[in-house]
Amino acid sequence: MTLLLIATRNQHKLDEFRHLLGPRFRYRSLADFANSPHVVEDADIVAITEAHLAYFDAIGAVGPTATEE
């Protein structure tokens, strides 16, 4: 299974990626690594992340169907 490292400490943001992309990945965030650098998550970063999430949704890269769960 492919590991995705989401460069955030925001659990809600990690959950959004998990919801959209489904169980085909293992998910980790910066919070999982004690020595990871601090990442500024300001309004610009939030807007970019929201745009990426909207893109994943638009292309159909969403979570599993009910039969896959």
N, C-alpha and C positions, 0 to 999 in steps of 0.2 A: 504494500500500500504506500502511496506517495505521501510524503510529509510536506505540508505547507506551513511555512513560518510567516505569520502575519505580523508585520512590524507595528505592533500596538501593545499597549498594556490595558486597553479598554476591553473589558470582557463582553460588553454589549456588541462592540464592533466584531469581535471574534465570533460571537454567536450569529451575527448577520451573515458572515461568510459561510459558516457551517450550515446555516439554513438554506442558503442559495445553492451551494455546491454539493451538499449532501454527504453521505457516508463514504464516498469513494476515496476520500483523503483522511489523513490524520492531521490534526490542527494543533499548532503550538503558537504561543505568542511570546513577546519579549518578557512577559511576567514569568515565564517558565525558566528563564536563564538569569541567575543571580548577578552575573557580571555584564549583562547587556547594557548598551549605552542608553541614555535618556533620549527619548524621541519627543520633540515638540509636536503636540497634536492640537494645533490651532484651527481656526475657522477655515483656512485654506486647505489644510490636510483633510478635514472633515468633508469639505465640498468635493475634493478629488475622490475620496473613498466612496462617497455617495454616488458619484458619477460612475465609478467602476462597478458598484453594486447594481446600478440601474442598467448598465451595459450587459452584465452577466444575465440579468433577468430578461432583457430584450432579446438576447440571442438564444434564450432557452437553456442556458447553463444553470439550471435550477436543481434543487434537491431531488431526491428519489421520488418515484411514483409510489402510490400506495402499495403496489405489489412488491416493490423493492425493499420496503421497510421491514 
